[in-house]
């Protein structure tokens, strides 16, 4: 399927017109009836699942930050061809490591937040948007000085050049250019161990590292499914979702309870042994007392016999 000609995906915003998704406007023809309304920008279960998963992991592990999903982002460009203009950038996921917004928002407008850009922008490649996500979108993110821009394929939706496993990160350099790094192999099989050689370490810019997981579930036709995972910067473990973290806490609490019960049992056994030792000591003391009493009675008897035979001692 060929990409139809379109304006740049991250476009200038005309304040007089309604803001609408350019991801739909710029998509090449899809296999659905264009006369019928399109239900959202997510085109498949894997796309929806991965966007939801990433927001869950970011929100769970970085509660002081803010993870936004599936929103328009509006910025005033400070350089590039759109310098001084308001542009609309669509990202599946954006993460701000230090941003507090206590209320739900319809879109992100940087002018309301001191011009702050996300620490990382992520797009999950899809059939209708992958060309823009790995072309115009990169230039826009660079012009906005977004520290890290990431794209990855959850399954085969692109040309063979970007066939999964595929993860690409664009990392902002001091001169304002982007350095490109890729993963073309899996970091971990679902339920397996991490291959430390297949990890993108961006911990100088982000509070996590990146990797790719091959999922057990497959897509239609037996196609493999892949997941962008976030890895702890200090240890080789995949950062958990909220549910996974709750399960971990329940497991830890059960282990603590088990350990407490084992310690209590051990204490009870030691107390029982101590009681048995005390009982034996008491029995020995009793026997010793009985022997002492018997000896005293024998001495008393011998003394009485002496008195009977010789009289009182003088």
Backbone as numpy.savetxt, mean C-alpha at the origin, in Angstrom:
# Nx Ny Nz CAx CAy CAz Cx Cy Cz
-6.38 -0.22 -35.02 -7.24 0.96 -35.02 -6.34 2.20 -35.02
-6.63 3.14 -35.91 -5.78 4.34 -36.01 -6.31 5.44 -35.12
-5.38 6.27 -34.66 -5.74 7.40 -33.81 -6.27 8.52 -34.68
-7.45 9.05 -34.36 -7.97 10.15 -35.15 -7.28 11.45 -34.75
-7.20 12.39 -35.67 -6.56 13.65 -35.39 -7.37 14.44 -34.36
-6.65 15.09 -33.45 -7.34 15.83 -32.40 -6.42 16.91 -31.87
-6.99 17.82 -31.09 -6.21 18.83 -30.40 -5.44 18.16 -29.28
-4.42 18.86 -28.72 -3.67 18.27 -27.62 -4.59 17.83 -26.50
-4.26 16.69 -25.90 -5.13 16.12 -24.88 -5.23 17.02 -23.65
-4.12 17.73 -23.32 -4.15 18.67 -22.22 -4.32 20.05 -22.85
-5.53 20.56 -22.83 -5.86 21.69 -23.67 -6.13 22.95 -22.85
-6.14 24.08 -23.55 -6.51 25.34 -22.93 -7.97 25.30 -22.56
-8.32 25.98 -21.46 -9.69 26.02 -21.00 -10.30 27.36 -21.35
-11.37 27.34 -22.10 -12.13 28.54 -22.40 -13.16 28.69 -21.29
-13.03 29.76 -20.49 -13.91 29.93 -19.35 -15.38 30.02 -19.74
-15.66 30.33 -21.03 -17.04 30.49 -21.46 -17.68 29.16 -21.84
-16.85 28.12 -22.01 -17.41 26.84 -22.41 -17.44 25.88 -21.23
-18.29 24.89 -21.34 -18.40 23.88 -20.28 -17.15 23.02 -20.26
-16.62 22.77 -19.08 -15.47 21.87 -18.96 -15.93 20.45 -19.19
-15.31 19.78 -20.10 -15.69 18.41 -20.37 -14.46 17.57 -20.67
-14.60 16.29 -20.57 -13.45 15.40 -20.66 -12.90 15.30 -22.07
-11.64 15.71 -22.22 -11.00 15.57 -23.52 -10.57 14.13 -23.75
-10.56 13.32 -22.71 -10.20 11.90 -22.92 -11.28 11.23 -23.77
-12.52 11.71 -23.64 -13.58 11.17 -24.49 -13.51 11.83 -25.87
-13.30 13.13 -25.90 -13.27 13.87 -27.16 -12.16 13.35 -28.08
-11.00 13.05 -27.52 -9.85 12.69 -28.32 -9.69 11.20 -28.57
-10.62 10.41 -28.07 -10.51 8.96 -28.23 -10.75 8.56 -29.68
-9.99 7.58 -30.16 -10.28 7.04 -31.49 -11.60 6.29 -31.45
-12.20 6.01 -32.60 -13.50 5.33 -32.60 -13.47 4.01 -31.83
-14.44 3.81 -30.96 -14.54 2.58 -30.21 -15.68 1.73 -30.76
-15.71 0.48 -30.35 -16.73 -0.44 -30.84 -17.99 -0.35 -29.99
-18.62 0.84 -29.99 -19.90 1.00 -29.32 -20.70 2.03 -30.10
-21.96 2.11 -29.83 -22.84 3.03 -30.55 -22.61 4.45 -30.07
-22.01 5.33 -30.88 -21.72 6.70 -30.44 -22.96 7.53 -30.17
-24.12 7.06 -30.62 -25.34 7.82 -30.38 -25.86 7.60 -28.96
-25.31 6.59 -28.28 -25.72 6.29 -26.91 -24.75 6.94 -25.93
-25.24 7.34 -24.74 -24.37 8.00 -23.76 -23.29 7.05 -23.26
-22.10 7.59 -23.06 -20.97 6.82 -22.54 -20.99 6.91 -21.02
-20.91 5.79 -20.34 -20.95 5.78 -18.89 -19.54 5.89 -18.33
-19.06 7.11 -18.19 -17.77 7.32 -17.57 -16.61 7.10 -18.51
-15.39 7.32 -17.99 -14.19 7.22 -18.82 -13.49 5.89 -18.68
-13.94 5.06 -17.78 -13.29 3.77 -17.60 -13.87 2.78 -18.59
-13.02 2.12 -19.30 -13.48 1.31 -20.43 -13.56 -0.18 -20.15
-13.02 -0.62 -19.03 -13.00 -2.06 -18.75 -12.89 -2.29 -17.26
-13.19 -3.51 -16.84 -13.04 -3.86 -15.43 -11.59 -3.71 -14.95
-10.60 -4.18 -15.72 -9.21 -4.00 -15.25 -8.85 -2.54 -15.03
-9.27 -1.66 -15.94 -8.96 -0.24 -15.80 -9.58 0.31 -14.52
-10.86 0.03 -14.33 -11.56 0.51 -13.13 -10.93 -0.08 -11.87
-10.59 -1.37 -11.91 -10.02 -2.05 -10.74 -8.68 -1.45 -10.35
-7.83 -1.15 -11.35 -6.49 -0.63 -11.03 -6.54 0.79 -10.50
-7.42 1.63 -11.05 -7.56 2.99 -10.54 -8.05 2.95 -9.09
-9.06 2.11 -8.84 -9.60 1.97 -7.49 -8.54 1.43 -6.53
-7.79 0.43 -6.98 -6.74 -0.18 -6.15 -5.69 0.85 -5.75
-5.20 1.63 -6.71 -4.14 2.59 -6.42 -4.61 3.68 -5.45
-5.81 4.16 -5.63 -6.32 5.17 -4.69 -6.45 4.58 -3.30
-6.92 3.36 -3.21 -7.07 2.67 -1.92 -5.72 2.56 -1.21
-4.70 2.09 -1.93 -3.38 1.91 -1.34 -2.79 3.25 -0.88
-2.90 4.27 -1.72 -2.35 5.58 -1.38 -3.07 6.19 -0.18
-4.39 6.13 -0.17 -5.17 6.70 0.93 -4.93 5.97 2.23
-4.75 4.67 2.15 -4.56 3.85 3.35 -3.19 4.07 3.98
-2.16 4.15 3.17 -0.80 4.20 3.68 -0.27 5.61 3.89
-0.94 6.61 3.29 -0.48 7.99 3.42 -1.66 8.90 3.76
-2.22 8.72 4.96 -3.42 9.48 5.34 -3.19 10.98 5.45
-1.93 11.41 5.59 -1.65 12.84 5.67 -1.60 13.49 4.29
-1.54 12.66 3.25 -1.54 13.17 1.88 -2.94 13.12 1.30
-3.03 13.33 -0.01 -4.33 13.27 -0.68 -4.18 12.58 -2.02
-4.95 11.52 -2.23 -4.98 10.81 -3.50 -6.28 11.14 -4.21
-6.18 11.64 -5.43 -7.35 11.96 -6.24 -7.44 10.96 -7.38
-8.67 10.63 -7.77 -8.83 9.67 -8.85 -9.86 10.16 -9.87
-9.49 9.93 -11.13 -10.43 10.16 -12.22 -10.97 11.58 -12.28
-10.09 12.56 -12.05 -10.54 13.95 -12.02 -9.85 14.82 -13.07
-10.50 15.94 -13.40 -9.85 17.00 -14.15 -8.93 17.75 -13.19
-7.77 18.15 -13.67 -6.83 18.96 -12.90 -6.57 20.24 -13.69
-6.78 21.39 -13.06 -6.60 22.67 -13.75 -5.40 23.41 -13.17
-4.51 23.82 -14.05 -3.29 24.52 -13.67 -3.08 25.74 -14.55
-2.31 26.69 -14.04 -1.82 27.80 -14.85 -0.40 27.42 -15.25
-0.16 27.24 -16.53 1.16 26.82 -17.00 2.19 27.93 -16.75
3.36 27.54 -16.21 4.41 28.52 -15.92 5.48 28.54 -17.01
5.41 27.59 -17.94 6.37 27.55 -19.04 5.78 26.75 -20.18
6.52 26.64 -21.26 6.03 25.89 -22.41 5.13 26.70 -23.31
4.53 26.05 -24.27 3.72 26.76 -25.26 2.45 27.36 -24.67
2.01 26.85 -23.52 0.79 27.36 -22.90 1.09 28.24 -21.68
2.28 28.79 -21.60 2.68 29.60 -20.45 1.67 30.71 -20.18
1.24 30.77 -18.90 0.28 31.79 -18.49 -1.16 31.43 -18.76
-1.38 30.31 -19.41 -2.75 29.87 -19.74 -3.22 28.80 -18.78
-4.53 28.71 -18.62 -5.13 27.67 -17.79 -5.33 26.42 -18.62
-4.78 25.31 -18.16 -4.90 24.06 -18.91 -5.58 22.99 -18.07
-6.16 22.05 -18.79 -6.90 20.95 -18.17 -6.11 19.67 -18.40
-5.72 19.03 -17.31 -4.97 17.78 -17.38 -5.78 16.68 -16.72
-6.04 15.61 -17.46 -6.78 14.48 -16.89 -5.81 13.38 -16.47
-5.95 12.96 -15.21 -5.12 11.88 -14.66 -6.03 10.86 -14.00
-5.68 9.58 -14.18 -6.43 8.54 -13.47 -6.19 8.64 -11.97
-4.93 8.87 -11.60 -4.54 9.01 -10.20 -3.56 10.16 -10.07
-3.77 10.99 -9.07 -2.75 11.97 -8.69 -2.58 11.88 -7.19
-1.33 12.03 -6.75 -1.06 11.93 -5.31 -0.24 13.12 -4.85
-0.77 13.80 -3.81 -0.10 14.93 -3.20 0.36 14.48 -1.81
1.65 14.42 -1.61 2.18 13.91 -0.34 1.86 14.84 0.82
1.76 16.13 0.54 1.46 17.09 1.60 0.35 18.04 1.13
-0.86 17.54 1.17 -2.01 18.35 0.78 -3.21 17.90 1.60
-3.82 18.85 2.30 -5.00 18.53 3.10 -6.22 19.20 2.49
-7.15 18.39 2.03 -8.45 18.88 1.57 -9.48 18.02 2.30
-10.17 18.61 3.26 -11.05 17.83 4.13 -12.39 17.50 3.49
-12.68 18.12 2.34 -13.98 17.91 1.71 -13.80 17.24 0.35
-14.87 16.67 -0.17 -14.85 16.07 -1.50 -14.87 17.17 -2.55
-14.20 16.95 -3.67 -14.11 17.98 -4.70 -14.54 17.43 -6.06
-15.09 18.28 -6.95 -15.50 17.84 -8.28 -14.33 17.77 -9.25
-13.28 18.59 -8.96 -12.08 18.65 -9.78 -11.00 19.32 -8.94
-9.76 19.26 -9.43 -8.68 19.91 -8.71 -8.27 21.17 -9.44
-8.37 22.30 -8.76 -7.97 23.58 -9.33 -6.76 24.07 -8.54
-5.60 24.06 -9.16 -4.36 24.43 -8.46 -4.37 25.86 -7.95
-5.14 26.74 -8.58 -5.18 28.13 -8.13 -5.81 28.26 -6.75
-6.55 27.25 -6.32 -7.16 27.25 -5.00 -6.24 26.63 -3.95
-5.10 26.09 -4.40 -4.19 25.39 -3.49 -2.74 25.82 -3.72
-2.55 27.13 -3.85 -1.23 27.74 -3.97 -0.43 27.18 -5.15
-1.14 26.79 -6.21 -0.49 26.31 -7.42 0.18 24.95 -7.28
-0.14 24.21 -6.23 0.54 22.94 -5.96 0.24 21.90 -7.03
1.29 21.23 -7.49 1.14 20.12 -8.45 1.30 18.81 -7.70
0.75 17.71 -8.22 0.89 16.42 -7.53 2.34 15.94 -7.55
2.70 15.15 -6.56 4.03 14.55 -6.52 4.17 13.47 -7.58
3.04 12.84 -7.92 3.03 11.84 -8.99 1.68 11.85 -9.68
1.70 11.73 -11.00 0.50 11.55 -11.79 0.58 10.19 -12.47
-0.53 9.45 -12.46 -0.55 8.10 -13.03 -1.70 7.98 -14.01
-1.43 7.38 -15.16 -2.49 7.02 -16.09 -2.40 5.53 -16.41
-3.53 4.87 -16.25 -3.66 3.46 -16.61 -4.04 3.44 -18.08
-3.20 2.87 -18.91 -3.43 2.93 -20.35 -4.70 2.18 -20.75
-5.43 2.78 -21.68 -6.66 2.16 -22.19 -6.68 2.33 -23.71
-7.55 1.60 -24.36 -7.57 1.60 -25.83 -7.81 2.99 -26.41
-8.63 3.80 -25.76 -9.01 5.08 -26.34 -8.07 6.22 -25.97
-7.20 6.03 -24.97 -6.39 7.18 -24.51 -4.89 6.92 -24.46
-4.43 5.69 -24.75 -3.02 5.40 -24.52 -2.08 6.25 -25.37
-2.49 6.59 -26.60 -1.62 7.40 -27.45 -1.36 8.77 -26.83
-2.42 9.39 -26.33 -2.28 10.71 -25.71 -1.52 10.61 -24.39
-1.76 9.51 -23.65 -1.12 9.36 -22.34 0.39 9.25 -22.44
0.89 8.75 -23.58 2.35 8.61 -23.73 2.91 9.58 -24.78
2.17 10.66 -25.01 2.69 11.68 -25.94 2.44 13.08 -25.37
1.33 13.74 -25.75 1.08 15.11 -25.30 1.07 15.24 -23.78
0.53 14.23 -23.12 0.39 14.29 -21.66 1.75 14.41 -20.99
2.76 13.76 -21.55 4.12 13.83 -20.98 4.63 15.26 -21.01
4.47 15.93 -22.16 4.95 17.29 -22.30 4.24 18.24 -21.34
2.95 18.01 -21.16 2.19 18.85 -20.25 2.68 18.67 -18.81
2.88 17.42 -18.39 3.36 17.15 -17.04 4.75 17.75 -16.82
5.58 17.69 -17.85 6.92 18.27 -17.75 6.85 19.78 -17.62
5.99 20.42 -18.43 5.85 21.87 -18.36 5.29 22.33 -17.01
4.52 21.45 -16.35 3.96 21.78 -15.04 4.92 21.41 -13.90
6.07 20.79 -14.26 7.08 20.36 -13.28 6.52 19.34 -12.29
5.68 18.44 -12.79 5.22 17.33 -11.96 6.40 16.37 -11.77
6.81 16.09 -10.53 8.04 15.32 -10.28 8.09 13.95 -10.96
6.96 13.23 -10.96 6.94 11.89 -11.56 5.61 11.69 -12.30
5.70 11.24 -13.54 4.52 10.87 -14.32 4.70 9.41 -14.73
3.68 8.58 -14.49 3.78 7.14 -14.71 2.64 6.64 -15.57
2.96 5.74 -16.49 1.94 5.04 -17.27 2.22 3.54 -17.19
1.16 2.73 -17.23 1.36 1.28 -17.28 0.15 0.63 -17.92
0.36 -0.59 -18.43 -0.71 -1.33 -19.11 -1.20 -2.47 -18.21
-2.50 -2.47 -17.86 -3.03 -3.58 -17.06 -3.20 -4.86 -17.88
-3.37 -4.69 -19.20 -3.41 -5.82 -20.13 -3.14 -5.23 -21.52
-3.15 -6.04 -22.54 -2.76 -5.57 -23.87 -3.84 -4.67 -24.46
-3.61 -3.35 -24.40 -4.54 -2.38 -24.97 -3.83 -1.47 -25.97
-2.52 -1.64 -26.12 -1.71 -0.75 -26.94 -1.11 -1.51 -28.12
-0.23 -0.83 -28.83 0.55 -1.51 -29.86 1.56 -2.43 -29.17
2.20 -3.30 -29.93 3.14 -4.26 -29.36 4.32 -3.59 -28.68
4.64 -2.37 -29.10 5.77 -1.64 -28.51 5.58 -1.46 -27.00
4.32 -1.31 -26.58 4.04 -1.07 -25.17 3.28 -2.24 -24.54
3.46 -3.43 -25.11 2.77 -4.61 -24.60 3.22 -4.93 -23.18
2.29 -5.30 -22.31 2.66 -5.62 -20.94 3.44 -6.94 -20.84
4.25 -7.09 -19.78 4.41 -6.14 -18.67 5.13 -4.88 -19.11
4.50 -3.75 -18.81 5.05 -2.47 -19.21 4.70 -1.40 -18.19
5.73 -0.76 -17.66 5.57 0.37 -16.75 6.65 1.38 -17.11
6.25 2.61 -17.32 7.23 3.65 -17.65 7.04 4.83 -16.71
8.15 5.32 -16.16 8.14 6.49 -15.27 8.96 7.60 -15.89
8.41 8.79 -15.88 9.11 9.99 -16.33 9.46 10.78 -15.07
10.76 10.97 -14.83 11.24 11.54 -13.57 11.88 12.89 -13.84
11.36 13.92 -13.18 11.82 15.28 -13.42 13.26 15.48 -12.93
14.09 16.07 -13.78 15.48 16.35 -13.45 15.65 17.83 -13.08
16.83 18.18 -12.56 17.08 19.54 -12.12 16.99 20.56 -13.26
17.31 20.12 -14.49 17.24 21.05 -15.62 15.84 21.15 -16.22
14.86 20.50 -15.58 13.48 20.57 -16.06 13.10 19.52 -17.08
14.05 18.67 -17.46 13.75 17.60 -18.42 13.25 16.36 -17.67
12.72 15.41 -18.42 12.26 14.16 -17.85 13.26 13.04 -18.19
13.66 12.28 -17.15 14.43 11.07 -17.36 13.45 9.90 -17.39
13.62 9.01 -18.32 12.69 7.91 -18.53 13.26 6.60 -17.98
12.47 5.90 -17.17 12.84 4.58 -16.66 11.68 3.63 -16.89
12.00 2.36 -17.15 10.96 1.38 -17.47 11.13 0.07 -16.70
10.01 -0.63 -16.58 10.02 -2.03 -16.17 9.37 -2.81 -17.31
10.06 -3.84 -17.78 9.52 -4.70 -18.84 9.42 -6.14 -18.35
9.53 -6.33 -17.06 9.41 -7.65 -16.46 8.64 -7.51 -15.15
8.05 -8.58 -14.68 7.25 -8.50 -13.46 8.15 -8.46 -12.23
7.67 -7.76 -11.24 8.37 -7.65 -9.96 7.97 -8.79 -9.04
6.72 -9.23 -9.17 6.19 -10.25 -8.26 4.98 -10.93 -8.89
4.88 -12.22 -8.71 3.65 -12.94 -9.03 2.71 -12.76 -7.85
1.43 -12.62 -8.10 0.48 -12.46 -7.00 0.63 -13.61 -6.01
0.88 -13.27 -4.75 1.09 -14.27 -3.72 2.52 -14.75 -3.60
3.43 -14.23 -4.47 4.81 -14.68 -4.47 5.74 -13.71 -3.76
7.04 -13.84 -4.06 8.06 -13.00 -3.45 8.55 -11.95 -4.44
8.99 -10.83 -3.93 9.45 -9.71 -4.77 10.83 -10.00 -5.36
10.95 -9.73 -6.66 12.25 -9.78 -7.33 12.87 -8.39 -7.20
13.88 -8.27 -6.34 14.46 -6.97 -6.03 15.12 -6.31 -7.24
15.41 -7.09 -8.28 16.05 -6.51 -9.46 15.04 -5.82 -10.37
13.75 -6.03 -10.11 12.70 -5.46 -10.96 11.85 -4.46 -10.17
12.54 -3.49 -9.56 11.88 -2.45 -8.77 12.40 -1.08 -9.22
11.50 -0.15 -9.42 11.90 1.23 -9.72 11.97 2.00 -8.41
13.17 2.39 -8.02 13.37 3.10 -6.76 13.30 4.61 -7.01
12.18 5.20 -6.62 11.98 6.64 -6.76 11.86 7.29 -5.39
12.48 6.66 -4.38 12.32 7.11 -3.00 12.93 8.47 -2.73
13.72 9.00 -3.67 14.24 10.36 -3.49 13.17 11.40 -3.83
12.10 10.97 -4.49 11.01 11.88 -4.85 9.67 11.46 -4.24
9.52 10.17 -3.94 8.25 9.64 -3.47 8.45 8.77 -2.22
7.42 8.61 -1.40 7.53 7.77 -0.20 7.28 6.29 -0.48
7.57 5.87 -1.71 7.39 4.46 -2.08 8.18 4.18 -3.35
8.33 2.88 -3.64 8.96 2.44 -4.89 7.88 1.79 -5.76
8.20 1.53 -7.01 7.21 1.00 -7.95 7.60 -0.38 -8.46
6.58 -1.17 -8.77 6.81 -2.50 -9.34 5.58 -2.96 -10.11
5.70 -4.13 -10.73 4.59 -4.73 -11.47 4.27 -6.12 -10.92
3.00 -6.37 -10.72 2.53 -7.68 -10.26 1.71 -8.33 -11.36
1.97 -9.62 -11.61 1.09 -10.38 -12.51 0.01 -11.03 -11.65
-1.24 -10.72 -11.98 -2.36 -11.22 -11.20 -2.73 -12.65 -11.59
-3.38 -13.34 -10.66 -3.83 -14.71 -10.93 -5.00 -14.70 -11.91
-5.86 -13.70 -11.76 -7.00 -13.58 -12.67 -6.52 -13.18 -14.06
-7.24 -13.62 -15.07 -6.90 -13.28 -16.45 -8.03 -12.47 -17.09
-7.69 -11.81 -18.18 -8.68 -11.04 -18.93 -9.31 -11.95 -19.97
-10.36 -11.44 -20.60 -11.07 -12.17 -21.64 -10.09 -12.71 -22.69
-10.25 -13.97 -23.03 -9.38 -14.59 -24.02 -8.08 -15.11 -23.44
-7.98 -15.14 -22.11 -6.79 -15.67 -21.47 -5.62 -14.70 -21.42
-5.87 -13.40 -21.67 -4.80 -12.42 -21.60 -4.37 -12.21 -20.16
-3.07 -12.10 -19.90 -2.61 -11.87 -18.53 -2.96 -10.46 -18.06
-3.18 -10.31 -16.76 -3.48 -9.03 -16.15 -2.32 -8.60 -15.26
-2.04 -7.31 -15.26 -0.92 -6.78 -14.48 -1.38 -5.63 -13.60
-0.65 -5.42 -12.52 -0.99 -4.38 -11.55 0.24 -3.56 -11.19
0.08 -2.24 -11.17 1.12 -1.36 -10.66 1.07 -1.44 -9.14
2.18 -1.81 -8.52 2.21 -1.93 -7.06 3.15 -0.89 -6.47
2.86 -0.50 -5.24 3.68 0.43 -4.49 4.43 -0.37 -3.42
5.73 -0.17 -3.35 6.58 -0.96 -2.46 7.17 -0.06 -1.38
7.18 -0.56 -0.16 7.73 0.17 0.98 9.16 0.63 0.66
9.53 1.88 1.00 10.87 2.36 0.67 11.97 1.74 1.53
11.62 1.14 2.66 12.62 0.61 3.59 12.70 -0.90 3.62
11.65 -1.58 3.22 11.64 -3.04 3.21 10.90 -3.56 1.98
11.25 -4.76 1.57 10.65 -5.33 0.37 9.28 -5.93 0.67
8.29 -5.05 0.75 6.91 -5.49 0.95 5.98 -4.58 0.16
4.93 -5.16 -0.38 3.94 -4.41 -1.14 3.04 -3.66 -0.16
2.86 -2.36 -0.36 2.00 -1.59 0.52 0.56 -2.11 0.39
-0.14 -2.29 1.50 -1.46 -2.94 1.48 -2.62 -1.99 1.18
-3.74 -2.57 0.76 -4.99 -1.84 0.66 -5.57 -1.71 2.07
-6.65 -0.95 2.20 -7.28 -0.81 3.51 -7.71 -2.17 4.06
-8.32 -2.99 3.21 -8.79 -4.30 3.65 -7.62 -5.18 4.05
-6.56 -5.17 3.24 -5.38 -5.97 3.55 -4.74 -5.52 4.86
-4.73 -4.21 5.10 -4.16 -3.69 6.34 -5.01 -4.12 7.53
-6.33 -4.09 7.37 -7.22 -4.53 8.45 -7.00 -6.01 8.75
-6.85 -6.81 7.70 -6.58 -8.24 7.89 -5.25 -8.44 8.60
-4.23 -7.64 8.21 -2.92 -7.73 8.86 -3.04 -7.39 10.34
-3.82 -6.34 10.66 -3.99 -5.94 12.05 -4.72 -7.01 12.85
-5.75 -7.61 12.24 -6.47 -8.70 12.91 -5.53 -9.87 13.15
-4.71 -10.17 12.13 -3.75 -11.27 12.26 -2.73 -10.97 13.36
-2.23 -9.73 13.39 -1.27 -9.35 14.43 -1.91 -9.42 15.80
-3.17 -8.95 15.89 -3.87 -9.00 17.17 -4.08 -10.45 17.62
-4.42 -11.32 16.65 -4.58 -12.74 16.97 -3.25 -13.35 17.43
-2.16 -12.93 16.77 -0.84 -13.43 17.17 -0.45 -12.93 18.55
-0.80 -11.63 18.82 -0.53 -11.09 20.16 -1.35 -11.84 21.21
-2.64 -12.11 20.88 -3.49 -12.84 21.81 -2.96 -14.26 22.03
-2.52 -14.89 20.93 -1.96 -16.24 21.03 -0.71 -16.25 21.90
0.15 -15.24 21.66 1.38 -15.13 22.44 1.06 -14.89 23.92
0.04 -14.01 24.15 -0.38 -13.74 25.53 -0.92 -14.99 26.20
-1.72 -15.77 25.44 -2.28 -17.01 25.99 -1.17 -18.01 26.28
-0.18 -18.08 25.37 0.94 -19.00 25.58 1.75 -18.59 26.80
1.96 -17.27 26.96 2.70 -16.78 28.12 1.91 -17.04 29.40
0.57 -16.85 29.33 -0.27 -17.13 30.50 -0.23 -18.61 30.85
-0.28 -19.45 29.79 -0.22 -20.89 30.01 1.12 -21.28 30.63
2.19 -20.67 30.09 3.53 -20.94 30.62 3.62 -20.49 32.07
3.03 -19.31 32.34 3.04 -18.81 33.72 2.27 -19.72 34.64
1.12 -20.23 34.15 0.31 -21.14 34.96 1.06 -22.44 35.22
1.74 -22.93 34.17 2.51 -24.16 34.34 3.65 -23.97 35.34
4.32 -22.79 35.24 5.39 -22.50 36.19 4.84 -22.36 37.61
3.65 -21.73 37.73 3.02 -21.59 39.04 2.65 -22.96 39.60
2.17 -23.84 38.69 1.80 -25.19 39.11 3.04 -25.95 39.60
4.14 -25.81 38.83 5.39 -26.46 39.22 5.89 -25.90 40.55
5.77 -24.57 40.71 6.19 -23.94 41.96 5.34 -24.43 43.12
4.03 -24.58 42.86 3.13 -25.10 43.91 3.50 -26.54 44.27
3.83 -27.33 43.21 4.23 -28.72 43.47 5.54 -28.76 44.25
6.48 -27.85 43.91 7.74 -27.79 44.67 7.47 -27.38 46.11
6.55 -26.41 46.30 6.20 -25.96 47.65 5.54 -27.09 48.44
4.70 -27.86 47.75 4.01 -28.98 48.40 5.02 -30.03 48.84
5.96 -30.33 47.92 6.99 -31.31 48.27 7.86 -30.81 49.42
8.17 -29.50 49.38 8.97 -28.92 50.46 8.20 -28.98 51.78
6.89 -28.73 51.70 6.06 -28.81 52.91 6.02 -30.24 53.43
5.90 -31.21 52.50 5.89 -32.61 52.92 7.21 -33.01 53.55
8.34 -32.50 52.96 9.65 -32.78 53.55 9.76 -32.15 54.94
9.24 -30.91 55.04 9.29 -30.22 56.34 8.44 -30.97 57.37
7.30 -31.48 56.91 6.42 -32.23 57.81 7.10 -33.50 58.29
7.73 -34.21 57.35 8.45 -35.42 57.72 9.60 -35.11 58.67
10.30 -33.99 58.39 11.41 -33.59 59.26 10.89 -33.26 60.65
9.74 -32.60 60.70 9.13 -32.26 61.99 8.73 -33.52 62.74
8.17 -34.49 61.98 7.76 -35.75 62.61 8.98 -36.51 63.14
10.08 -36.49 62.37 11.30 -37.13 62.85 11.83 -36.44 64.11
11.79 -35.09 64.08 12.26 -34.32 65.24 11.40 -34.61 66.45
10.10 -34.71 66.23 9.17 -35.01 67.33 9.44 -36.39 67.89
9.65 -37.34 66.98 9.92 -38.71 67.41 11.23 -38.78 68.19
12.24 -38.07 67.72 13.51 -38.06 68.43 13.36 -37.43 69.81
12.55 -36.33 69.86 12.33 -35.66 71.14 11.61 -36.59 72.10
10.64 -37.35 71.59 9.90 -38.30 72.45 10.83 -39.40 72.96
11.74 -39.87 72.08 12.69 -40.92 72.49 13.64 -40.38 73.57
14.12 -39.13 73.39 14.98 -38.53 74.41 14.23 -38.37 75.72
12.97 -37.93 75.62 12.15 -37.76 76.81 11.94 -39.10 77.52
11.71 -40.16 76.73 11.51 -41.49 77.29 12.77 -41.99 78.00
13.92 -41.78 77.31 15.18 -42.21 77.92 15.46 -41.45 79.20
15.12 -40.15 79.22 15.33 -39.35 80.40 14.46 -39.83 81.56
13.22 -40.19 81.24 12.30 -40.67 82.27 12.80 -42.00 82.84
13.30 -42.86 81.96 13.84 -44.15 82.43 15.04 -43.93 83.35
15.89 -42.95 83.01 17.05 -42.63 83.84 16.60 -42.15 85.21
15.56 -41.28 85.24 15.06 -40.76 86.49 14.49 -41.87 87.35
13.78 -42.79 86.66 13.18 -43.89 87.41 14.27 -44.77 88.03
15.39 -44.86 87.36 16.44 -45.77 87.82 17.38 -45.06 88.79
17.69 -43.81 88.55 18.70 -43.13 89.37 18.18 -41.93 90.15
16.94 -41.56 89.88 16.40 -40.40 90.56 16.65 -39.13 89.71
16.23 -38.05 90.33 16.36 -36.78 89.63 17.81 -36.41 89.48
18.09 -35.74 88.39 19.44 -35.27 88.15 19.76 -34.11 89.09
20.99 -34.13 89.60 21.39 -33.05 90.51 22.43 -32.18 89.80
